[in-house]
Amino acid sequence: KGAGAMGSLYRSQHELVFVYRVPGASHYNAVELGRHGRNRTNVWDYAGANSFVRLAFSDGSHVTVPSNSRVRIARLRRYRLHGAVEQSLMVEAGRAEAEAAPRRRPGGFEVRTPVSVSAVRGTEFRVSYREAVSLAGTEVREGRVPVPAGDAIDAIDPDHGVFASVSGLAPVDVLLGLPTLREPDAVQAAETLRFEVEPLAGAAAYRAGLATDGGMVGAFAEGDT
């Protein structure tokens, strides 16, 4: 199913169940799943090579999962009593780029890794996780994002980033600015797009992305130098 909230009795996003009913009798929800607004999911979303996944939520938040990344929807839950919505995603490998809508009702939005948590409303940030070395990174583009890891917690300002590991948080560092494109208006007619950039001091590599919109929400391709 497209979301863990869909359905009437069993509300997991993926499920294999056997349901029995006495012929002629009415339906009876004996287990009460879904009766109190509990939404559950056990689905992993994968983005393979040269593919992207975009997750859009009812509150206007969205998450883009770039190629070669693995993100698990850990929790999507709505509380019927006060309308609170909890949204939690786990980055298992690769990256996830999140734009969390400002808070309009109770509830939280968080992006986790095995060693850190990034959670706050009204922000734009990127979370990455290098599975081989258990190293997580958080880069903030807009807003202020607190990042707890172990017993430490740090609030990351815009244009700053931090790495986290099982041993805690590394010092917060300033993110490099965007490089300047040479001839950005040049017509690209070949099958392979090519861009030239002015060298940026301190940059070890460059990543170029293509999208259908200026905010890079509709990303569809990327490449590294």
GUFI-565986 format. One record per residue (C-alpha): residue number from 1; x, y, z. Coordinates in steps of 0.1 Angstrom, whole numbers. Layout:
! residues N
   i     u     v     w
 NUM     X     Y     Z
...
***
This chain:
! residues 225
   i     u     v     w
   1     0     0     0
   2    11    36    -6
   3     9    45    31
   4     7    27    64
   5   -26    44    73
   6   -46    28    45
   7   -70     0    51
   8   -96    -6    78
   9   -84   -35   100
  10   -47   -42    95
  11   -27   -10    89
  12     8   -21    81
  13    21    -8    48
  14    31   -43    39
  15    13   -73    53
  16     5  -109    48
  17   -23  -121    70
  18   -51  -147    71
  19   -85  -134    81
  20  -114  -158    88
  21  -151  -151    93
  22  -180  -173   101
  23  -202  -174    70
  24  -232  -151    73
  25  -218  -133   104
  26  -208   -96   105
  27  -172   -84   105
  28  -156   -81   139
  29  -124   -61   146
  30  -111   -82   175
  31   -75   -69   174
  32   -85   -32   172
  33   -57   -23   148
  34   -64    10   133
  35   -92    18   157
  36   -72    44   176
  37   -54    60   147
  38   -22    39   149
  39    -4    38   116
  40    25    14   112
  41    49     6    84
  42    76   -20    79
  43    87   -10    44
  44   122    -1    32
  45   125    24     3
  46   155    18   -19
  47   169    41   -46
  48   192    23   -70
  49   217    37   -94
  50   204    67  -113
  51   171    67   -96
  52   154    88   -70
  53   125    84   -45
  54   105   113   -33
  55    84   109    -2
  56    56   135     3
  57    37   139    36
  58     3   153    43
  59    17   183    63
  60    37   195    33
  61    70   180    44
  62    90   159    19
  63   121   138    17
  64   142   131   -14
  65   162    98   -14
  66   190   100   -40
  67   205    71   -59
  68   223    43   -41
  69   206    51    -8
  70   184    31    16
  71   158    47    38
  72   133    30    61
  73   101    46    72
  74   104    38   109
  75    71    54   121
  76    41    73   107
  77    16    78   134
  78   -14   100   139
  79   -31   104   174
  80   -68   108   170
  81   -72   124   204
  82   -53   157   196
  83   -44   152   159
  84    -6   149   166
  85    14   134   138
  86    48   116   143
  87    70   111   113
  88   103    92   117
  89   127    79    90
  90   158    59    93
  91   187    64    69
  92   203    30    66
  93   228    39    39
  94   234    68    15
  95   216   101    20
  96   182   117    25
  97   174   153    19
  98   145   166    40
  99   124   197    40
 100   103   196    72
 101    72   218    71
 102    67   243   100
 103    47   230   130
 104     9   234   125
 105    -2   208   150
 106    14   186   176
 107    39   160   165
 108    74   156   154
 109    95   151   123
 110   129   133   126
 111   155   116   104
 112   176    91   122
 113   207    71   115
 114   221    42   135
 115   243    68   155
 116   224   101   154
 117   190   119   152
 118   181   151   133
 119   147   164   143
 120   131   198   140
 121   103   215   121
 122   106   244    96
 123   141   234    83
 124   159   220    53
 125   187   196    59
 126   206   166    45
 127   214   134    65
 128   239   109    52
 129   252    76    66
 130   284    57    56
 131   274    22    66
 132   309     7    62
 133   324    30    89
 134   293    39   110
 135   296    76   103
 136   266    99   100
 137   266   135    87
 138   241   163    90
 139   242   194    67
 140   218   223    74
 141   206   246    46
 142   178   264    64
 143   167   267   100
 144   185   253   131
 145   187   216   136
 146   196   199   169
 147   216   167   164
 148   219   143   194
 149   245   115   193
 150   251    94   223
 151   253   117   254
 152   262   148   233
 153   238   172   215
 154   246   202   192
 155   224   227   174
 156   236   231   138
 157   231   265   122
 158   224   271    85
 159   254   264    62
 160   271   243    89
 161   275   205    93
 162   286   179   117
 163   297   143   117
 164   285   118   143
 165   298    83   152
 166   294    58   179
 167   319    78   200
 168   299   111   197
 169   299   143   177
 170   328   158   158
 171   333   196   159
 172   308   216   139
 173   322   228   106
 174   313   255    80
 175   299   241    48
 176   316   252    16
 177   297   275    -7
 178   284   267   -42
 179   310   267   -69
 180   306   292   -98
 181   296   276  -131
 182   315   287  -162
 183   290   295  -190
 184   259   284  -171
 185   236   295  -200
 186   254   273  -226
 187   231   251  -246
 188   235   214  -238
 189   227   194  -269
 190   248   163  -263
 191   236   131  -246
 192   260   137  -217
 193   257   170  -199
 194   290   187  -191
 195   296   216  -168
 196   328   235  -159
 197   332   251  -125
 198   356   276  -110
 199   379   257   -85
 200   366   262   -49
 201   392   263   -22
 202   390   234     1
 203   368   213   -21
 204   379   177   -26
 205   352   167   -51
 206   320   181   -66
 207   285   167   -69
 208   262   179   -97
 209   224   173   -96
 210   196   178  -121
 211   160   185  -112
 212   128   196  -128
 213   125   225  -103
 214   147   252   -88
 215   144   238   -53
 216   158   204   -64
 217   128   187   -50
 218   121   169   -83
 219   157   155   -86
 220   162   129  -113
 221   200   126  -118
 222   233   133  -102
 223   270   127  -107
 224   302   131   -87
 225   337   142  -100
***
